[in-house]
Amino acid sequence: MYLSMDRNATAKIRLYVEHTLGQGQSVPLSREQAHYLFGVMRLRVGAHVLLFDGQSGEWRAEVVEAGKRGGLLVVEEQTKLMQMPPDLWLLFAPIKKARTDFIVEKAVEMGVARIVPVQTDFTNSGRIQRDRLQAHASEAAEQCGGTYVPEVTEMRRLDRILADWDTKRRIMFCDETQVDLQPNLLPQKGPWAVLIGPEGGFSPDERDRMQKLAHTHPVSLGPRILRADTAAVAALTFWQLQMGDWT
Ligand code: SAH
């Protein structure tokens, strides 16, 4: 649930809803959404909000019922077409809670199609709260004007992920030991994934395995060792510049 300013500087509230949107559609509000719109933002019947459902763009809706525990919106018209992110996944090893939240938020802002927490040999955290990370992803999409919310998957072991990997999807392997790697160019467009390791880096076994895979491309993110959260943003920037939707 997020407040943004549009070009006319009118405050606009953008909400992600798990409800298919279309002209004339009624959208019932959850208790939490009603609390935010009517308790926190003080909207009344007749006010407008922007909605997106992750698949049909952005729509303007009017508040027709406003209660403490619920409410109803009616969709009026489309305000933005659906815009899909590039076919890029972010695979990352979860780190401390706040930094993991940061990685999810930034990945959504940078434009990824899927967020995949991976357990590597040196992953700091043994489990994640998938629902909480998914909620962060929706909030980031609300805030950045996106119409798509990437799925945050359950955490899986890297070796299992690699075992059933579709090799058409290339992996940009961010390897902190490859600081001299030249040239840092990605070979071709198509489906990609970026892989970022944990604070402890990748184990020698993992690095060995990654380097043997034909669909993997090791890259360097410069001569300094970045923290995993910085590395995630840098790697997505790097990929977006070469392959993505920035131009
Ligand atoms: N403990 C490791 C650093 C891990 S940094 C060490 O001291 O060597 C966390 C992750 O960020 C790495 O696994 C890698 O995926 C990425 N990363 C950080 N700096 C990088 C760099 N200069 N080049 C490529 N990847 C980098």
Residues whose N, C-alpha, C, O or C-beta is under 5 A from the ligand:
A	BS01	SAH	C174 D175 E176 L195 I196 G197 P198 E199 G200 G201 F202 V219 S220 L221 G222 P223 R224 I225 L226 R227 A228 A231
